[in-house]
Amino acid sequence: DSGQCCFGGQPQATDMMLVNMNAGKAVNYKTGMISVAGTFHCEPVKGLAGLDANPVYVLDGDLMESARTSF
């Protein structure tokens, strides 16, 4: 999150996704749109510091690459 949400302010819990890359999988920081693939979970995450709301959606990531489309 670059902190420049198009809606302004702190996103709601349902507007965020936490991505945890699986063991042995790594990513390099990249600006712009990306694609991430993995196992999707819908469960509130508790205990993340610095957020007014904690993400509801979690992805256990296996792959990250530049987005191939704009949507």
Order of alpha helices (4+ residues) and beta strands (2+ residues): beta-beta-beta
